[in-house]
Amino acid sequence: MVMSEGVAPPYLSRELDQPGKTRKGSTSSQRAGSRWGRRILTAFACLVYLYLFLPLINIIVFTFNDPAGRYNISWDGFTINNWLDPFKDKELTDAFIRSLEVAVLSISIALIMGSLVAIALARYRFTGSRGIEIFLVLPLTTPEIVLGASLYQLFLGRNVVFGFSTVVIAHVMFCVSFVALTVKARVRGFDWTLEDAAMDLGASPWRSFRKITFPLILPGIVAAALLSFALSLDDYIVTDFTKGEFTTFPIQVNNAFRVSFPPQVNVLATMVLIVSVLLLVLTSVRSEKGATR
């Protein structure tokens, strides 16, 4: 059979049409699979968020609970009296204030030490810098009971009086590592020639640091401060080894839980949470404003 030029036979036309149909079907199936993938990932992300924030939500909700007994663990009725008198339990309040004092002082010391160490490790290369980086990780990987026992033996062997000072020393020890590693991650890749250029234009070393370097590392410092604050306020094991007669908030809560669990525990914890969230928001807003300038 003779075929005219440029005209394909019917069977060949049908075969040529099949790949288009296959591609169209494949594209539709890929889109459907993509939609289901997004839905699954969204559902999984929601479950993760629920897992992370459910304890915090529970703490906040139970600040408005009116417990029938001494334990604030079951919902018995709504009330705002807990917020009207958050410092009702004097022993708990005193322990909370002492924990805040320890946290503020230890964080202040750790921020100075850790930030300087982080900048030195990021900016300069010197003998032993690699060893310092390894030793910075040790307090993070050492179990708290080992760290607490070693500090207890160290203080006891030198007749150091246990109390506020020993707790601060212990908290500074593990907070420095968090600060140094967090700030170091922030300044990694920073162009240090910006400081040199500022000084070439007449700025003093302090002014170039304050105007250029410090604003860039401030988010890392705030993040390290918040993390260290939470660790210091929450620490129990290391504090228990080094406290002596000194009582902090976690120690007092643990002691009080044997006889009662007042709702003021939830209120004080929520107050700390609110302050931390506000600091994070303010830091984020400040960073965005600095980035747009």
LINUR-V165676 format. One line per field, one symbol per residue. psi: psi as a letter, one per 30 degrees, with the letter a starting at -180 (. if undefined). A space follows every 50 residues. Layout:
psi=???
//
This chain:
psi=kkklkfkkleeeeeeffeeeeeeeeeeeeeeeeeeeeeeeeeeeeeeeee eefeeeeeeeeffgkikfafkifkkflklgfeffifhejeeeeeeeeeee eeeeeeeeeeeeeeeeeeeeeeeljlkfeeeeeefffefefkkeeeeeee eeeeeefghkkkbeeeeeeeeeefeeeeeeeeeeeefkgkjffeeeeeef gfkleeeeeefeeeeefeeeeeeeeeeeeeeeffkeeeeefgebfkklee eeeeefffflilffeeeeeeeeeeeeeeeeeeeeeeeeeeff.
//
